[in-house]
Amino acid sequence: MTGADTTAHVVIVGAGHAGGSAAAFLRQFGWKGRITLVGEEPFLPYQRPPLSKTWLKEEMDAASVALRPVGFYRTNNIELLPGVTATAIDRDRCTVALSTGENLEYDELVLATGAQPRVLAVPGHDLRGVLDLRGIADANRIRAALIAGSQLVVIGGGYIGLELAASARSIGASVAVIEREERVLARVASPILSSFFQQAHEARDVRILCNATVAAIEGDAGHATSVRLGDGVRLSCDVLVVGVGAGPDERLARESGIACENGIVVDLAARTSDPHVHAIGDCTWRPLPLYDRRFRLESVPNALEQAKQAAADLCGRPPPTPEVPWFWSDQYDIRLQIAGLPFDAASVIVRGDPAAGRFAVFHLALDGTLQAVEAVNAPTEFMAGKSMIGRRKKVVADRLRDVSVSMQELAR
């Protein structure tokens, strides 16, 4: 089947950044048949990164976070089914069962089901007011509760938790962050970066408690009012947000017999073990050819890359060139940009001065190949590093550390 077949029907399950982008790329790459986009939320496909930042500060609305205006979908004959859940896949009949009772037939299926937040399994986790942040509805509940003088407790010191903390402080709320590991960002950043961000938050009066376990969430009249830690310390809260990570939403694929392994297993064309099913975005366990391994990525760039892969494959186009994974986070006036992943890193080189708030952390393999860069307010280091990672560039550590040697020279 090629994109020129006007009778072919692509059903995309999941109307987030990955699913919405896949629909657009299909039309851009020449798909002539039907496209149906099924989304659980009653919104147009939208950007999620602003939800922990500008959305909470009421600097954006639904129109400004939408990926594309509603007219785009009408003009490109993309059928939207908002507020509809896919409940099962029948691969023999090529149908998707919907919460409406309908069985939607497909010729090709794209799964863009994303990730689901992990539940904090402690007493009181089901009290009212225990919130997480995955979508607009969650962000609206947090935004409504966050006011100047309110007390926010965030369980989980990852990027989402720290972005929430920064947004809450800008509103005038008091904030405490609880992290079970010995440092914030322990699973996603170098110790140097963790230390920098912890100091940045503490300088703005955010209370950070590491090596802290949550024993229970306590409440009054069914509503969460405090968090009790393993050492007996109690933290009062008006707002409680749990951000302890997310797992791939692979249920539909797994229950229909599609191969899964910490996500839906796909190749570089986003194809699953079923020749008529592709999968993209946070839900996938995908190859990373730069690092000769598989991994699951949760990022907008990954969603866009795999949306292109799936659309190109369905339209019979050559696959796009594999990209360097990259990520970002905005906290206060700090812009963090990360390129690559520090697999097999044997040394860490700091370029610049963390105390000055502008520096980069480079991760080198044993042979000097640049594996990853974490750049804080350092866009030149980020862009040059990203290029070097993609070209598997080897660098000399002392030259990389020496700021008198330009990044342009190092990247040649």
Steps between C-alpha positions, in 0.01 A plus 500: 500500500627848416388848587342541157221252580193719550300215658752424776418605855757587768374506857722677753432414863626783718460867413801643681812650348596172330155410365411852390835538324466162329168607347657821369808323362282242325330773301830682443663181371214421262250273676178520294269278702304553820665603826317468831654632821362351823577691821389447860509870585233745376762727343683551175850346501713729715847561643555350845829666608334836580265336749760505778619850414316776310158331528517494880593867498197569275721629219348260244152379411361203307536674164865586559601147607315330212734345245283627217169688475180304447483624142816305417325170563196601293714623212707181499202267542621357830213367707530578871334285766569694824391362835497145364701209643627201304427193711628206292662405171382204289796440273328221304208724404713818493266687732536720807224485761405845631336620820207616284418138419622537143751264338719715277649319201855577393741406227792640696513576871733740683522471878599826671370415846773677695583427863303466820612652832617252760285475810661574836377196691486639855208543738296801397606503135132500400399804706347795321758760413776250418580615147730406215582685181448328166244717325310829489235386747770415756676832438173687546442336838850594612466853362171554681653397832830686469477855633738734677560369849378146434717203594603263221663165568645317201585132537776431249800711412512438127466762228122529529520536877767770482319687223186497713700630794640787293157595367346487846771724646441756224134509606599550863421156639729329749647173371653182637638225275533144629751274322572142606842492328810669640468787250240661278502394134687188610375283215526756221794734564861508613584574864641839392168595344305367799708711738457811284121470484464417868699811590297710254174390659620534857622851422138578412372352830389162369542237769655183355511177699709222346535143628141547614230233483128568518334289769147633452287779365272627774175689466200661651143432381638292213735769369880487515645745753850370576771252408663286768855391425672182610689687773176640643531851356166644384467751219172691483359566156219681326607342170666160461641384167649155443764479229679168544538414136290333235486166324411425137131466424537170315179330612322500164806361324578239762143372527482463121822296489734768363856464635575723800810546717495807723288648224372393160792355306559686171767528232645812337189534287283489817363161391382257767491121480173538307564617140186718510574669832751776572570653842653837585591723792527434872343155474778346287811294568704620206844454346765766554749435221748757631540293815436150360221422744129544570347750738175676585502877457247748639546820305340718234796455260460123524126526435565710189777273373292185530194673351716574194628142495150352502360747246794449264465123520125507438544734204779295345763768551863445605543498878622822662859512625519386864524800732697572815261478799457833672304650785447832679374648824423860600517593868500865612746673266692177443488331160625142504561324168621140480622318192575131491502244779800419721516129419848353553642835611843463658569864588316824568636838392363831627537799270423837653414593857190361675525782754449749216187319384637422154679171440483165325570144613642272230496120528778320311544132423836334571621576146400867527175469304249758620192319632296779658502865605299678770503874428378761748438839337759389244329465159828499305630202697167325454482550123865415437480203735188367330674515163811329639294221656325435171834473319652284778767764539799424723633789708798562726380563853747780577403692187131457579557635850694802371248780429761684293451227238174579322226241462508563125863394492430194713210400279698506174 
